[in-house]
Amino acid sequence: MSDHPEDFNPNSINATLSRIMAAQDEMCRKADRIIAQVERTNGRVTKLEIWKAIVGAQTALIASAVASVIAVIGWVIIYLSKRQ
C-alpha cells in the first residue's frame, strides 16, 4: 500500500474500519450524554415524587384537622341544643 493521497480507496478495509470506529466513538459520546441526562432527570423526578408525597401527607393532615374541628363544633351544637 502506498501513503500517497491519490492512492486512497474509500472502499478499502482500512477506510471502512476507520468509518466504523468513528461511528462507534460518536455513539459512545451520545450514550454518555444520554446517561448524564437520564441521571439528572431521575434526580428531578425523585424530588418531585418526594414533594408529591409530602403534599399528600400535609393535605391528609389538614383534612383530618378540619374534620375534627367540624365534628367538635357539631358535638357542641348538639350538646347545647339538648340543654335547652
N, C-alpha and C positions, 0 to 999 in steps of 0.2 A: 504494500500500500504506500501511496505517496502522500506527503503532507501538503501538497500544493492545493490552493483553494479551488482551482479549476477542475481538480480530480474528485471533488466532493460528490458523493452519490446519496441523495436524500432517502433512498430506499435501502441503504446498506444496513447491516445488522447493528453496527455501532450507532448510526444515526437513529435507528428505530429504538434501540435500548436507551439512548440519551433522551428521546422524547418521552418514553415510558417513565424513566426515572424523574424527569422534570414534572410530569403529571402527578406522580406519586408524591413528590415533595409538596406540590401545591395542595393536593388532597389532605396531606398531613397538616399543613398550615390551616386549612379550612376547618378540619376536625378539631384542632386545638382552639380555634376561635369559637367554634360551636360549643365545645365543652365549657370554656370560660363563660360564655353567655348563659348556658344552662345552669351553671353553678350560681351565677348572680340571680337568675330568675327564680331558682329554687329557694334561695335565701329570702327573696321578696315574698314569695308565695307562703313560705313558712311563717314569716312575720305577719302576713295578712290572716293566716289561719289562726294564729295565736290571738291576734286582735279580735277576730270574729268570736272566738271562744270567750274572751274576756267580756266583750259587749253582750253576748248572750247571757252570761252569768250575772252581769250587772242588771240587765233587763229583768231577769227572773227574780233577783233580789228586790228590785224596786216594785215589781208587780206583787210580790208577796207582802211587802210592807204596806202598799196601798190597800190590798185586800184585807190585811189585818186591821188597819185603821178604819176602814169602812165597816168591818164586822163589829168592832168595838163601838163605833157610833151607832150602828143598828141595835146592838145589845143595850146601850144606854137609852136609846129612844124607847125601846120596848119596855125596859125596866121602869122608866119614868112614866110611861103611859099607863102601866098597870098600877102604879102607886096612887093615881088619882081616882 
